[in-house]
Amino acid sequence: MTFNPDADISGHRTRRPGRTAAIAGGGGIGILAIVALLAGPLFGIDLSGLIGGGTQDPSSAQSESTVLACDTGQQANTDDDCRMAGAQLLLDDYWAQHVEGYTPPQLYVFQGQTSTQCGTASNSVGPFYCPPEQGVYIDPDFFQIMREQFDASAGELAQLYIVGHEWGHHIQNITGVMDAYPNNGTGPESNGVRIELQADCYAGAWLADVAELKDPDGRNYLEPPTEAQLTDALNAAMAVGDDHIQEQSGFVNPESWTHGSSDQRQGWFASGYQNGLGSCDTFAVEGSRL
């Protein structure tokens, strides 16, 4: 799914934080640690218990941030940062139509690492949503890590799926889902897995409708997705399944899962894409059918 080159995406609020030094006592979890621990940084929702807190005021990184200058769909097609900015605009438009009183998160596109209220954001940690500050953090270099470490092609639609998944966590936060279903441990039927699968479903529902959204001049923001692009998005969901990640370390332990298997992630993304938001109540499904 590519942007219409002439589409106006200038109405975004994406920010690039200033670079910060490593936080004392913190530091991101590396890819090998992610594979070994399955600690949740891939599409995680709160990393503070995993990567440690910090002594630096997280607002310092945000106060030095700058707004990305992305104006056209052509820029979004050629620049990962601008693709994230365009995605933000479409996500806010979509969710404002589906959540009464919707308040958008802040998207931070960064490189290297930056501080947050949930710890250090880095490309080895992966994209994540930080509930206390309602912020989505993405380093586009992570897409290259997906290609190199997780056998994913991570093309345009796959990248939109990733940011759409993080927006799903914001929706869960502001609508009370996170409070209603708190962490109850790990495992294939845990609340944590259901939270992640619902966010996958939300991303699918958004991507199914997003091609119909239009810019202020009536131009479609996006061109309809191709079969190859949909396959790529499903491939990204497969690549970040707990079982697929564990297989790379030579073991599969469902009781340690925090995000769901590859089949689950692909299935719930497809459910949202094919059947819409009404199909995304992962908490109403019996474990054997999850």
Backbone torsions as a table, in degrees:
resi	resn	phi	psi	omega
1	MET	NA	115.3	-179.2
2	THR	-112.6	157.7	178.6
3	PHE	-76.8	147.6	169.4
4	ASN	-63.6	122.0	-174.8
5	PRO	-55.0	-29.9	-177.1
6	ASP	-92.4	-0.8	-176.9
7	ALA	-65.8	145.1	179.8
8	ASP	-91.8	111.4	178.0
9	ILE	-112.8	23.5	-173.6
10	SER	-74.7	-8.7	-176.2
11	GLY	-88.2	27.5	-178.4
12	HIS	-90.5	170.3	178.9
13	ARG	-126.9	22.8	-175.9
14	THR	-64.9	137.1	-179.0
15	ARG	-122.6	148.8	172.9
16	ARG	-109.5	111.3	178.2
17	PRO	-64.9	152.9	171.3
18	GLY	-69.0	152.7	177.7
19	ARG	-64.9	142.8	178.0
20	THR	-128.5	157.1	175.0
21	ALA	-72.5	164.1	177.2
22	ALA	-60.3	141.1	-179.2
23	ILE	-78.3	135.1	178.7
24	ALA	-60.9	129.6	179.1
25	GLY	81.5	-1.5	-177.1
26	GLY	-112.9	-129.8	-177.8
27	GLY	102.2	140.6	-177.2
28	GLY	-73.8	155.5	173.8
29	ILE	-82.1	128.7	-177.8
30	GLY	-75.1	168.8	-178.6
31	ILE	-58.4	-41.6	-179.6
32	LEU	-63.7	-36.7	177.6
33	ALA	-68.2	-36.4	177.2
34	ILE	-61.4	-46.4	-179.5
35	VAL	-63.1	-41.2	-175.9
36	ALA	-74.0	-38.1	-171.6
37	LEU	-102.4	-18.6	-172.5
38	LEU	47.0	52.2	-169.1
39	ALA	-84.5	4.0	173.8
40	GLY	97.7	-4.0	-179.2
41	PRO	-63.2	-31.5	177.1
42	LEU	-68.5	110.6	-178.4
43	PHE	58.8	34.1	-177.3
44	GLY	-73.4	171.6	-177.9
45	ILE	-120.0	-21.5	176.8
46	ASP	-163.4	109.1	-172.9
47	LEU	-98.5	5.5	-171.5
48	SER	-60.7	-32.9	-179.7
49	GLY	-80.2	-7.6	-174.9
50	LEU	-107.7	-38.7	-175.2
51	ILE	-110.3	3.9	173.1
52	GLY	86.0	153.7	175.6
53	GLY	-82.8	-175.6	-178.0
54	GLY	-140.6	165.9	178.7
55	THR	-97.3	-13.7	-178.9
56	GLN	-84.0	140.3	176.4
57	ASP	-65.8	118.3	-176.6
58	PRO	-63.5	-21.7	-180.0
59	SER	-68.3	-16.6	-178.4
60	SER	-65.2	-37.5	178.8
61	ALA	-68.2	-39.3	-177.0
62	GLN	-70.9	-34.8	-177.5
63	SER	-68.2	-21.5	-179.4
64	GLU	-97.1	6.8	-174.1
65	SER	-76.5	161.4	177.7
66	THR	-128.4	148.3	179.2
67	VAL	-79.0	133.1	178.3
68	LEU	-68.1	140.2	179.4
69	ALA	-95.9	86.7	179.9
70	CYS	-126.2	121.5	-172.2
71	ASP	-119.0	-30.3	-172.1
72	THR	-125.7	159.6	176.2
73	GLY	-62.3	-31.1	178.3
74	GLN	-60.9	-40.2	177.1
75	GLN	-64.0	-38.4	179.4
76	ALA	-66.6	-28.3	179.8
77	ASN	-76.5	-22.1	-174.1
78	THR	-113.8	-8.8	-175.1
79	ASP	-132.7	122.7	-178.2
80	ASP	-60.3	-39.6	-179.8
81	ASP	-60.5	-46.2	-178.9
82	CYS	-70.2	-28.9	175.1
83	ARG	-63.3	-39.5	176.7
84	MET	-66.2	-38.2	178.1
85	ALA	-63.6	-43.2	177.4
86	GLY	-64.4	-39.4	178.4
87	ALA	-61.6	-40.7	179.4
88	GLN	-58.4	-44.8	-179.1
89	LEU	-60.4	-44.4	-178.0
90	LEU	-72.0	-36.4	177.9
91	LEU	-65.3	-44.1	178.9
92	ASP	-63.1	-40.6	178.9
93	ASP	-62.1	-47.2	-177.5
94	TYR	-64.1	-50.8	-173.9
95	TRP	-72.5	-25.6	174.6
96	ALA	-64.0	-25.9	178.8
97	GLN	-82.6	-17.5	-172.1
98	HIS	-116.4	-13.6	179.7
99	VAL	-124.9	115.4	179.9
100	GLU	-63.7	132.6	-179.0
101	GLY	70.0	26.0	-177.7
102	TYR	-53.6	131.4	172.2
103	THR	-118.8	124.8	-174.3
104	PRO	-75.5	151.5	170.3
105	PRO	-78.7	171.3	171.5
106	GLN	-97.8	129.9	176.6
107	LEU	-96.5	126.6	176.0
108	TYR	-114.3	116.3	175.4
109	VAL	-101.2	117.6	-173.2
110	PHE	-132.6	170.3	174.5
111	GLN	-130.5	137.7	178.9
112	GLY	86.7	-96.0	176.7
113	GLN	-159.2	158.3	177.0
114	THR	-154.5	158.3	-177.1
115	SER	-88.6	147.9	176.5
116	THR	-141.2	171.2	176.8
117	GLN	-71.5	-10.3	177.6
118	CYS	-104.5	10.6	-179.0
119	GLY	114.7	-158.8	-177.5
120	THR	-89.0	126.6	172.6
121	ALA	-90.2	132.9	177.0
122	SER	-151.1	166.3	-178.8
123	ASN	-71.3	-19.0	175.8
124	SER	-79.0	-26.0	174.6
125	VAL	-74.1	-38.9	-179.0
126	GLY	96.6	169.2	178.4
127	PRO	-59.5	142.4	175.1
128	PHE	-156.9	163.2	177.4
129	TYR	-108.6	132.7	179.8
130	CYS	-108.9	102.8	-174.4
131	PRO	-57.6	-43.7	-175.2
132	PRO	-57.9	-33.5	-179.1
133	GLU	-107.2	1.3	-178.6
134	GLN	51.0	52.1	-178.4
135	GLY	-122.7	139.7	174.4
136	VAL	-105.6	126.8	-177.5
137	TYR	-116.6	126.2	-179.7
138	ILE	-140.6	127.9	168.8
139	ASP	-104.0	113.4	-178.3
140	PRO	-57.3	-19.5	176.5
141	ASP	-62.8	-19.6	178.8
142	PHE	-62.3	-29.5	179.8
143	PHE	-63.0	-35.0	175.9
144	GLN	-68.3	-36.9	176.4
145	ILE	-62.7	-39.2	176.8
146	MET	-59.2	-40.5	-179.8
147	ARG	-67.1	-42.0	-173.5
148	GLU	-81.1	-34.8	-171.5
149	GLN	-103.5	-27.2	-170.7
150	PHE	-123.2	16.0	174.5
151	ASP	57.9	34.5	178.7
152	ALA	-109.2	144.8	178.4
153	SER	-80.8	-27.2	172.3
154	ALA	52.0	49.5	176.4
155	GLY	-80.1	-164.8	-171.6
156	GLU	-59.3	-49.4	-177.0
157	LEU	-69.1	-35.5	176.4
158	ALA	-61.8	-39.1	178.3
159	GLN	-66.1	-38.7	176.9
160	LEU	-66.1	-37.0	175.3
161	TYR	-59.4	-43.1	-177.6
162	ILE	-62.8	-49.0	-179.4
163	VAL	-70.0	-32.1	176.2
164	GLY	-64.9	-35.6	176.1
165	HIS	-62.8	-44.4	180.0
166	GLU	-64.9	-37.6	176.4
167	TRP	-63.3	-32.9	176.2
168	GLY	-58.8	-38.2	176.8
169	HIS	-64.8	-35.9	177.1
170	HIS	-64.4	-41.9	178.2
171	ILE	-61.1	-42.9	177.7
172	GLN	-61.7	-34.8	-179.6
173	ASN	-69.4	-50.9	-173.3
174	ILE	-78.1	-16.2	178.3
175	THR	-99.8	1.1	174.0
176	GLY	90.4	3.2	-179.4
177	VAL	-64.0	-42.5	-179.1
178	MET	-62.7	-38.6	178.5
179	ASP	-70.4	-36.4	-177.1
180	ALA	-72.9	-27.7	-177.2
181	TYR	-128.3	73.6	-177.0
182	PRO	-70.4	168.3	180.0
183	ASN	-57.0	126.0	176.9
184	ASN	-126.2	29.7	179.3
185	GLY	101.6	-169.1	-178.1
186	THR	-106.4	178.2	178.5
187	GLY	121.5	160.0	-172.3
188	PRO	-66.2	-16.6	179.4
189	GLU	-113.4	11.6	-175.7
190	SER	-71.1	161.2	175.2
191	ASN	-60.3	-37.3	-179.8
192	GLY	-59.6	-44.3	178.4
193	VAL	-65.2	-42.0	-179.9
194	ARG	-64.4	-37.4	175.3
195	ILE	-59.5	-46.7	-177.9
196	GLU	-66.0	-42.4	-178.7
197	LEU	-67.6	-35.7	176.0
198	GLN	-64.5	-39.2	177.3
199	ALA	-64.1	-35.5	174.4
200	ASP	-62.6	-43.0	179.9
201	CYS	-64.3	-42.8	177.2
202	TYR	-59.1	-41.8	179.5
203	ALA	-62.8	-41.0	178.5
204	GLY	-64.1	-42.7	179.5
205	ALA	-62.6	-41.5	177.9
206	TRP	-62.3	-46.7	-176.9
207	LEU	-66.0	-27.9	178.2
208	ALA	-68.5	-31.8	-176.1
209	ASP	-98.8	-17.3	-167.4
210	VAL	-67.8	-26.1	-179.2
211	ALA	-65.7	-17.1	-179.4
212	GLU	-89.2	-10.4	-179.0
213	LEU	-72.4	143.4	-175.5
214	LYS	-123.0	151.8	178.5
215	ASP	-80.0	176.8	-176.5
216	PRO	-58.8	-21.0	179.6
217	ASP	-96.1	8.5	176.7
218	GLY	84.9	8.7	177.6
219	ARG	-88.6	139.0	174.3
220	ASN	-62.4	132.7	177.0
221	TYR	-64.1	-38.7	-171.5
222	LEU	-125.4	152.1	169.9
223	GLU	-84.8	151.0	-179.7
224	PRO	-57.6	143.3	-179.5
225	PRO	-69.7	147.7	174.8
226	THR	-90.5	164.9	177.0
227	GLU	-60.8	-37.8	-180.0
228	ALA	-63.9	-38.8	179.6
229	GLN	-69.1	-39.2	176.5
230	LEU	-63.9	-40.1	176.3
231	THR	-60.9	-38.1	179.5
232	ASP	-65.0	-40.6	178.3
233	ALA	-65.4	-41.2	176.9
234	LEU	-65.1	-34.6	176.9
235	ASN	-64.1	-38.4	177.8
236	ALA	-65.1	-40.9	177.5
237	ALA	-63.3	-38.7	176.9
238	MET	-64.4	-42.2	-173.7
239	ALA	-64.2	-28.4	-178.1
240	VAL	-102.8	17.0	171.3
241	GLY	-70.1	142.8	-178.3
242	ASP	-57.3	-41.8	-177.9
243	ASP	-66.7	-38.2	179.7
244	HIS	-65.2	-41.8	179.1
245	ILE	-66.2	-42.7	-179.2
246	GLN	-66.1	-35.1	179.9
247	GLU	-58.3	-30.5	-179.6
248	GLN	-70.4	-17.8	175.7
249	SER	-103.0	2.9	173.5
250	GLY	89.5	11.4	177.6
251	PHE	-146.6	153.4	173.5
252	VAL	-132.6	117.3	-177.9
253	ASN	-127.4	93.2	-177.0
254	PRO	-56.0	-29.6	-177.9
255	GLU	-69.4	-12.3	177.0
256	SER	-98.6	0.9	-175.4
257	TRP	-65.1	141.0	177.2
258	THR	-121.2	-13.6	-173.5
259	HIS	-129.3	-15.0	-179.5
260	GLY	104.7	159.7	-179.4
261	SER	-75.0	168.5	177.3
262	SER	-59.6	-43.4	179.8
263	ASP	-62.4	-41.2	178.6
264	GLN	-63.6	-45.0	-176.2
265	ARG	-66.4	-42.8	176.7
266	GLN	-64.8	-41.6	-177.1
267	GLY	-64.3	-42.0	-179.1
268	TRP	-75.2	-33.2	172.0
269	PHE	-60.6	-46.8	-179.6
270	ALA	-64.1	-36.0	178.4
271	SER	-61.3	-46.2	177.6
272	GLY	-63.6	-41.8	-177.5
273	TYR	-65.1	-40.3	-175.5
274	GLN	-87.3	-31.5	-170.2
275	ASN	-120.8	-5.4	175.2
276	GLY	83.9	-176.5	-173.9
277	LEU	-61.8	-29.2	-178.6
278	GLY	-63.9	-13.8	-179.1
279	SER	-97.1	9.3	-168.1
280	CYS	-102.5	15.3	179.2
281	ASP	-83.7	84.4	-179.1
282	THR	-69.7	-16.1	-178.4
283	PHE	-83.4	-11.0	179.4
284	ALA	-94.8	-0.7	-175.2
285	VAL	-98.9	133.3	176.7
286	GLU	-64.5	149.4	-173.8
287	GLY	-53.8	-40.7	-177.5
288	SER	-66.9	-17.8	-178.7
289	ARG	-106.4	0.4	-175.3
290	LEU	-69.4	NA	NA
